[in-house]
Amino acid sequence: IKKPFDLEQVEASVRRALEHHSLLAAKRRHENQLEELVRQRTEQINYLAYHDALTDLPNRVLYEDRLSQ
């Protein structure tokens, strides 16, 4: 923005900066939500890998894993 100030240019610049900031904040929120979803799904997959889906009891893979330890 050059002097003398044109009020419309100042308003447009501030509006653009606020919109940009809002978009960046929304992007950060979305990325955090995706990371949390990935973490939850990974936990769920790991649990299902070692437990029976029907009975929710530990399965043979978990038994063999613990036995080898």
Jmol script that loads the backbone (N, CA, C; Angstrom):
load data "model"
ATOM      1  N   ILE A   1       0.854  -1.176   0.000  1.00  0.00           N
ATOM      2  CA  ILE A   1       0.000   0.000   0.000  1.00  0.00           C
ATOM      3  C   ILE A   1       0.894   1.232   0.000  1.00  0.00           C
ATOM      4  N   LYS A   2       0.631   2.104  -0.935  1.00  0.00           N
ATOM      5  CA  LYS A   2       1.451   3.308  -1.064  1.00  0.00           C
ATOM      6  C   LYS A   2       0.685   4.520  -0.555  1.00  0.00           C
ATOM      7  N   LYS A   3       1.444   5.498  -0.109  1.00  0.00           N
ATOM      8  CA  LYS A   3       0.841   6.759   0.300  1.00  0.00           C
ATOM      9  C   LYS A   3       0.528   7.561  -0.938  1.00  0.00           C
ATOM     10  N   PRO A   4      -0.465   8.339  -0.974  1.00  0.00           N
ATOM     11  CA  PRO A   4      -1.525   8.505   0.021  1.00  0.00           C
ATOM     12  C   PRO A   4      -2.416   7.258   0.048  1.00  0.00           C
ATOM     13  N   PHE A   5      -2.908   6.938   1.233  1.00  0.00           N
ATOM     14  CA  PHE A   5      -3.700   5.737   1.418  1.00  0.00           C
ATOM     15  C   PHE A   5      -5.057   5.860   0.736  1.00  0.00           C
ATOM     16  N   ASP A   6      -5.404   4.811   0.061  1.00  0.00           N
ATOM     17  CA  ASP A   6      -6.758   4.691  -0.476  1.00  0.00           C
ATOM     18  C   ASP A   6      -7.478   3.737   0.476  1.00  0.00           C
ATOM     19  N   LEU A   7      -8.494   4.221   1.131  1.00  0.00           N
ATOM     20  CA  LEU A   7      -9.178   3.448   2.161  1.00  0.00           C
ATOM     21  C   LEU A   7      -9.695   2.108   1.619  1.00  0.00           C
ATOM     22  N   GLU A   8     -10.147   2.099   0.380  1.00  0.00           N
ATOM     23  CA  GLU A   8     -10.647   0.848  -0.202  1.00  0.00           C
ATOM     24  C   GLU A   8      -9.522  -0.170  -0.347  1.00  0.00           C
ATOM     25  N   GLN A   9      -8.323   0.279  -0.728  1.00  0.00           N
ATOM     26  CA  GLN A   9      -7.181  -0.630  -0.841  1.00  0.00           C
ATOM     27  C   GLN A   9      -6.780  -1.174   0.522  1.00  0.00           C
ATOM     28  N   VAL A  10      -6.804  -0.345   1.539  1.00  0.00           N
ATOM     29  CA  VAL A  10      -6.457  -0.781   2.891  1.00  0.00           C
ATOM     30  C   VAL A  10      -7.462  -1.824   3.368  1.00  0.00           C
ATOM     31  N   GLU A  11      -8.751  -1.534   3.163  1.00  0.00           N
ATOM     32  CA  GLU A  11      -9.787  -2.491   3.568  1.00  0.00           C
ATOM     33  C   GLU A  11      -9.637  -3.812   2.831  1.00  0.00           C
ATOM     34  N   ALA A  12      -9.360  -3.750   1.537  1.00  0.00           N
ATOM     35  CA  ALA A  12      -9.198  -4.972   0.743  1.00  0.00           C
ATOM     36  C   ALA A  12      -7.988  -5.769   1.224  1.00  0.00           C
ATOM     37  N   SER A  13      -6.896  -5.087   1.532  1.00  0.00           N
ATOM     38  CA  SER A  13      -5.693  -5.772   2.015  1.00  0.00           C
ATOM     39  C   SER A  13      -5.933  -6.435   3.365  1.00  0.00           C
ATOM     40  N   VAL A  14      -6.598  -5.721   4.254  1.00  0.00           N
ATOM     41  CA  VAL A  14      -6.890  -6.288   5.584  1.00  0.00           C
ATOM     42  C   VAL A  14      -7.852  -7.465   5.443  1.00  0.00           C
ATOM     43  N   ARG A  15      -8.880  -7.322   4.615  1.00  0.00           N
ATOM     44  CA  ARG A  15      -9.846  -8.402   4.394  1.00  0.00           C
ATOM     45  C   ARG A  15      -9.142  -9.652   3.845  1.00  0.00           C
ATOM     46  N   ARG A  16      -8.254  -9.436   2.869  1.00  0.00           N
ATOM     47  CA  ARG A  16      -7.504 -10.560   2.288  1.00  0.00           C
ATOM     48  C   ARG A  16      -6.626 -11.231   3.333  1.00  0.00           C
ATOM     49  N   ALA A  17      -5.962 -10.437   4.170  1.00  0.00           N
ATOM     50  CA  ALA A  17      -5.104 -10.997   5.214  1.00  0.00           C
ATOM     51  C   ALA A  17      -5.922 -11.782   6.230  1.00  0.00           C
ATOM     52  N   LEU A  18      -7.088 -11.273   6.608  1.00  0.00           N
ATOM     53  CA  LEU A  18      -7.949 -11.991   7.559  1.00  0.00           C
ATOM     54  C   LEU A  18      -8.481 -13.294   6.963  1.00  0.00           C
ATOM     55  N   GLU A  19      -8.864 -13.245   5.694  1.00  0.00           N
ATOM     56  CA  GLU A  19      -9.334 -14.466   5.029  1.00  0.00           C
ATOM     57  C   GLU A  19      -8.218 -15.504   4.943  1.00  0.00           C
ATOM     58  N   HIS A  20      -7.023 -15.036   4.631  1.00  0.00           N
ATOM     59  CA  HIS A  20      -5.870 -15.941   4.539  1.00  0.00           C
ATOM     60  C   HIS A  20      -5.599 -16.586   5.904  1.00  0.00           C
ATOM     61  N   HIS A  21      -5.633 -15.782   6.949  1.00  0.00           N
ATOM     62  CA  HIS A  21      -5.422 -16.302   8.301  1.00  0.00           C
ATOM     63  C   HIS A  21      -6.506 -17.319   8.664  1.00  0.00           C
ATOM     64  N   SER A  22      -7.731 -17.022   8.313  1.00  0.00           N
ATOM     65  CA  SER A  22      -8.847 -17.933   8.588  1.00  0.00           C
ATOM     66  C   SER A  22      -8.674 -19.255   7.843  1.00  0.00           C
ATOM     67  N   LEU A  23      -8.246 -19.187   6.605  1.00  0.00           N
ATOM     68  CA  LEU A  23      -8.019 -20.409   5.825  1.00  0.00           C
ATOM     69  C   LEU A  23      -6.885 -21.251   6.415  1.00  0.00           C
ATOM     70  N   LEU A  24      -5.820 -20.594   6.844  1.00  0.00           N
ATOM     71  CA  LEU A  24      -4.708 -21.328   7.456  1.00  0.00           C
ATOM     72  C   LEU A  24      -5.148 -22.010   8.755  1.00  0.00           C
ATOM     73  N   ALA A  25      -5.957 -21.317   9.556  1.00  0.00           N
ATOM     74  CA  ALA A  25      -6.445 -21.898  10.805  1.00  0.00           C
ATOM     75  C   ALA A  25      -7.352 -23.094  10.513  1.00  0.00           C
ATOM     76  N   ALA A  26      -8.212 -22.982   9.512  1.00  0.00           N
ATOM     77  CA  ALA A  26      -9.093 -24.088   9.136  1.00  0.00           C
ATOM     78  C   ALA A  26      -8.280 -25.277   8.624  1.00  0.00           C
ATOM     79  N   LYS A  27      -7.232 -24.984   7.877  1.00  0.00           N
ATOM     80  CA  LYS A  27      -6.353 -26.056   7.367  1.00  0.00           C
ATOM     81  C   LYS A  27      -5.679 -26.788   8.521  1.00  0.00           C
ATOM     82  N   ARG A  28      -5.194 -26.035   9.516  1.00  0.00           N
ATOM     83  CA  ARG A  28      -4.559 -26.650  10.682  1.00  0.00           C
ATOM     84  C   ARG A  28      -5.540 -27.529  11.444  1.00  0.00           C
ATOM     85  N   ARG A  29      -6.773 -27.030  11.629  1.00  0.00           N
ATOM     86  CA  ARG A  29      -7.798 -27.826  12.323  1.00  0.00           C
ATOM     87  C   ARG A  29      -8.085 -29.113  11.567  1.00  0.00           C
ATOM     88  N   HIS A  30      -8.208 -29.006  10.249  1.00  0.00           N
ATOM     89  CA  HIS A  30      -8.488 -30.178   9.418  1.00  0.00           C
ATOM     90  C   HIS A  30      -7.336 -31.194   9.495  1.00  0.00           C
ATOM     91  N   GLU A  31      -6.103 -30.708   9.429  1.00  0.00           N
ATOM     92  CA  GLU A  31      -4.951 -31.603   9.529  1.00  0.00           C
ATOM     93  C   GLU A  31      -4.914 -32.301  10.881  1.00  0.00           C
ATOM     94  N   ASN A  32      -5.220 -31.573  11.951  1.00  0.00           N
ATOM     95  CA  ASN A  32      -5.244 -32.181  13.288  1.00  0.00           C
ATOM     96  C   ASN A  32      -6.332 -33.233  13.393  1.00  0.00           C
ATOM     97  N   GLN A  33      -7.497 -32.962  12.800  1.00  0.00           N
ATOM     98  CA  GLN A  33      -8.578 -33.943  12.809  1.00  0.00           C
ATOM     99  C   GLN A  33      -8.175 -35.197  12.042  1.00  0.00           C
ATOM    100  N   LEU A  34      -7.515 -35.019  10.908  1.00  0.00           N
ATOM    101  CA  LEU A  34      -7.068 -36.177  10.122  1.00  0.00           C
ATOM    102  C   LEU A  34      -6.017 -36.988  10.876  1.00  0.00           C
ATOM    103  N   GLU A  35      -5.085 -36.307  11.533  1.00  0.00           N
ATOM    104  CA  GLU A  35      -4.072 -37.019  12.309  1.00  0.00           C
ATOM    105  C   GLU A  35      -4.712 -37.814  13.438  1.00  0.00           C
ATOM    106  N   GLU A  36      -5.699 -37.238  14.104  1.00  0.00           N
ATOM    107  CA  GLU A  36      -6.393 -37.941  15.182  1.00  0.00           C
ATOM    108  C   GLU A  36      -7.151 -39.144  14.633  1.00  0.00           C
ATOM    109  N   LEU A  37      -7.790 -38.988  13.487  1.00  0.00           N
ATOM    110  CA  LEU A  37      -8.510 -40.093  12.868  1.00  0.00           C
ATOM    111  C   LEU A  37      -7.555 -41.229  12.494  1.00  0.00           C
ATOM    112  N   VAL A  38      -6.405 -40.885  11.937  1.00  0.00           N
ATOM    113  CA  VAL A  38      -5.403 -41.896  11.582  1.00  0.00           C
ATOM    114  C   VAL A  38      -4.913 -42.621  12.839  1.00  0.00           C
ATOM    115  N   ARG A  39      -4.680 -41.866  13.918  1.00  0.00           N
ATOM    116  CA  ARG A  39      -4.241 -42.472  15.170  1.00  0.00           C
ATOM    117  C   ARG A  39      -5.287 -43.442  15.710  1.00  0.00           C
ATOM    118  N   GLN A  40      -6.560 -43.034  15.681  1.00  0.00           N
ATOM    119  CA  GLN A  40      -7.633 -43.897  16.170  1.00  0.00           C
ATOM    120  C   GLN A  40      -7.759 -45.152  15.324  1.00  0.00           C
ATOM    121  N   ARG A  41      -7.705 -44.987  14.012  1.00  0.00           N
ATOM    122  CA  ARG A  41      -7.845 -46.150  13.123  1.00  0.00           C
ATOM    123  C   ARG A  41      -6.659 -47.096  13.267  1.00  0.00           C
ATOM    124  N   THR A  42      -5.461 -46.556  13.463  1.00  0.00           N
ATOM    125  CA  THR A  42      -4.289 -47.400  13.657  1.00  0.00           C
ATOM    126  C   THR A  42      -4.429 -48.207  14.946  1.00  0.00           C
ATOM    127  N   GLU A  43      -4.897 -47.556  16.003  1.00  0.00           N
ATOM    128  CA  GLU A  43      -5.149 -48.267  17.259  1.00  0.00           C
ATOM    129  C   GLU A  43      -6.163 -49.377  17.050  1.00  0.00           C
ATOM    130  N   GLN A  44      -7.226 -49.069  16.322  1.00  0.00           N
ATOM    131  CA  GLN A  44      -8.280 -50.049  16.071  1.00  0.00           C
ATOM    132  C   GLN A  44      -7.743 -51.233  15.262  1.00  0.00           C
ATOM    133  N   ILE A  45      -6.949 -50.963  14.252  1.00  0.00           N
ATOM    134  CA  ILE A  45      -6.384 -52.040  13.433  1.00  0.00           C
ATOM    135  C   ILE A  45      -5.451 -52.911  14.270  1.00  0.00           C
ATOM    136  N   ASN A  46      -4.618 -52.259  15.092  1.00  0.00           N
ATOM    137  CA  ASN A  46      -3.716 -53.029  15.949  1.00  0.00           C
ATOM    138  C   ASN A  46      -4.488 -53.898  16.929  1.00  0.00           C
ATOM    139  N   TYR A  47      -5.574 -53.366  17.471  1.00  0.00           N
ATOM    140  CA  TYR A  47      -6.388 -54.154  18.406  1.00  0.00           C
ATOM    141  C   TYR A  47      -7.021 -55.342  17.677  1.00  0.00           C
ATOM    142  N   LEU A  48      -7.579 -55.077  16.495  1.00  0.00           N
ATOM    143  CA  LEU A  48      -8.241 -56.151  15.744  1.00  0.00           C
ATOM    144  C   LEU A  48      -7.251 -57.212  15.267  1.00  0.00           C
ATOM    145  N   ALA A  49      -5.998 -56.846  15.111  1.00  0.00           N
ATOM    146  CA  ALA A  49      -4.994 -57.813  14.673  1.00  0.00           C
ATOM    147  C   ALA A  49      -4.738 -58.864  15.749  1.00  0.00           C
ATOM    148  N   TYR A  50      -4.969 -58.515  17.010  1.00  0.00           N
ATOM    149  CA  TYR A  50      -4.654 -59.428  18.114  1.00  0.00           C
ATOM    150  C   TYR A  50      -5.870 -59.907  18.886  1.00  0.00           C
ATOM    151  N   HIS A  51      -7.073 -59.502  18.467  1.00  0.00           N
ATOM    152  CA  HIS A  51      -8.285 -59.920  19.172  1.00  0.00           C
ATOM    153  C   HIS A  51      -9.334 -60.395  18.181  1.00  0.00           C
ATOM    154  N   ASP A  52     -10.111 -61.368  18.612  1.00  0.00           N
ATOM    155  CA  ASP A  52     -11.178 -61.900  17.791  1.00  0.00           C
ATOM    156  C   ASP A  52     -12.303 -60.872  17.698  1.00  0.00           C
ATOM    157  N   ALA A  53     -12.806 -60.638  16.496  1.00  0.00           N
ATOM    158  CA  ALA A  53     -13.838 -59.621  16.298  1.00  0.00           C
ATOM    159  C   ALA A  53     -15.173 -60.034  16.916  1.00  0.00           C
ATOM    160  N   LEU A  54     -15.469 -61.316  16.934  1.00  0.00           N
ATOM    161  CA  LEU A  54     -16.753 -61.795  17.451  1.00  0.00           C
ATOM    162  C   LEU A  54     -16.760 -61.858  18.974  1.00  0.00           C
ATOM    163  N   THR A  55     -15.736 -62.479  19.565  1.00  0.00           N
ATOM    164  CA  THR A  55     -15.722 -62.691  21.016  1.00  0.00           C
ATOM    165  C   THR A  55     -14.944 -61.625  21.774  1.00  0.00           C
ATOM    166  N   ASP A  56     -14.132 -60.847  21.058  1.00  0.00           N
ATOM    167  CA  ASP A  56     -13.284 -59.811  21.661  1.00  0.00           C
ATOM    168  C   ASP A  56     -12.214 -60.408  22.576  1.00  0.00           C
ATOM    169  N   LEU A  57     -11.917 -61.685  22.390  1.00  0.00           N
ATOM    170  CA  LEU A  57     -10.881 -62.354  23.165  1.00  0.00           C
ATOM    171  C   LEU A  57      -9.561 -62.323  22.395  1.00  0.00           C
ATOM    172  N   PRO A  58      -8.434 -62.402  23.105  1.00  0.00           N
ATOM    173  CA  PRO A  58      -7.139 -62.465  22.421  1.00  0.00           C
ATOM    174  C   PRO A  58      -7.094 -63.653  21.455  1.00  0.00           C
ATOM    175  N   ASN A  59      -6.456 -63.478  20.314  1.00  0.00           N
ATOM    176  CA  ASN A  59      -6.395 -64.550  19.322  1.00  0.00           C
ATOM    177  C   ASN A  59      -5.032 -65.238  19.337  1.00  0.00           C
ATOM    178  N   ARG A  60      -4.870 -66.166  18.426  1.00  0.00           N
ATOM    179  CA  ARG A  60      -3.661 -66.966  18.365  1.00  0.00           C
ATOM    180  C   ARG A  60      -2.421 -66.124  18.072  1.00  0.00           C
ATOM    181  N   VAL A  61      -2.562 -65.108  17.248  1.00  0.00           N
ATOM    182  CA  VAL A  61      -1.425 -64.246  16.910  1.00  0.00           C
ATOM    183  C   VAL A  61      -0.888 -63.574  18.173  1.00  0.00           C
ATOM    184  N   LEU A  62      -1.773 -63.083  19.016  1.00  0.00           N
ATOM    185  CA  LEU A  62      -1.333 -62.468  20.277  1.00  0.00           C
ATOM    186  C   LEU A  62      -0.704 -63.505  21.186  1.00  0.00           C
ATOM    187  N   TYR A  63      -1.297 -64.683  21.229  1.00  0.00           N
ATOM    188  CA  TYR A  63      -0.733 -65.757  22.058  1.00  0.00           C
ATOM    189  C   TYR A  63       0.686 -66.084  21.594  1.00  0.00           C
ATOM    190  N   GLU A  64       0.866 -66.271  20.297  1.00  0.00           N
ATOM    191  CA  GLU A  64       2.199 -66.616  19.775  1.00  0.00           C
ATOM    192  C   GLU A  64       3.185 -65.474  19.995  1.00  0.00           C
ATOM    193  N   ASP A  65       2.722 -64.239  19.879  1.00  0.00           N
ATOM    194  CA  ASP A  65       3.574 -63.084  20.112  1.00  0.00           C
ATOM    195  C   ASP A  65       4.055 -63.052  21.564  1.00  0.00           C
ATOM    196  N   ARG A  66       3.142 -63.255  22.476  1.00  0.00           N
ATOM    197  CA  ARG A  66       3.501 -63.253  23.908  1.00  0.00           C
ATOM    198  C   ARG A  66       4.376 -64.453  24.267  1.00  0.00           C
ATOM    199  N   LEU A  67       4.100 -65.572  23.631  1.00  0.00           N
ATOM    200  CA  LEU A  67       4.887 -66.776  23.886  1.00  0.00           C
ATOM    201  C   LEU A  67       6.333 -66.576  23.420  1.00  0.00           C
ATOM    202  N   SER A  68       6.510 -65.914  22.278  1.00  0.00           N
ATOM    203  CA  SER A  68       7.861 -65.697  21.765  1.00  0.00           C
ATOM    204  C   SER A  68       8.633 -64.674  22.612  1.00  0.00           C
ATOM    205  N   GLN A  69       7.921 -63.788  23.291  1.00  0.00           N
ATOM    206  CA  GLN A  69       8.583 -62.806  24.139  1.00  0.00           C
ATOM    207  C   GLN A  69       9.082 -63.468  25.395  1.00  0.00           C
TER     208      GLN A  69
END
end "model"
wireframe off; spacefill off
backbone 0.3
color backbone group
